[in-house]
Amino acid sequence: MRQPFHEALGLNQAIEDLARTIRALHTVDTHISDGNDNEGCRISLSRLLMADLGAVEAAERKAWAVVVKGGAL
């Protein structure tokens, strides 16, 4: 029964990481007024956002694989 719990924790962590990146991107968009600094931060955070989305997708696939195999989240 450890596998479903482990996969659920992995998915939860990936979603939390994504949420933090979104909050950081929002902060950069709304609070940094210098165009050069803003753009550099946005580019880095946008790349991180895409990586976080990929991590959520991978964690979701693992969690669903456990459910399909008969485990329960």
Residue, then its C-alpha position, 0 to 999 in steps of 0.5 A: m500500500r506504500q506505492p499509492f501513497h508515495e505516488a500521491l505525495g510525488l504528484n502533490q509535490a509537483i503541483e506545489d512546485l508548479a504553484r510556487t513558480i506561478r506565484a513567482l511569475h505573477t510577482v515578477d509581472t506585477h511588482i518589478s518595474d524595470g523592463n530589463d530585469n523583468e524580462g530576464c526573470r520572466i524568461s527564466l521563470s517561463r522555462l521553469l514553468m514548462a519544466d514544472l508542467g512536465a513534472v506534474e504530467a509525469a507524476e500524474r501518469k505515475a499516479w494513474a498507473v498505480v490506480v489502473k493497476g488496482g491501487a488507490l490514491 
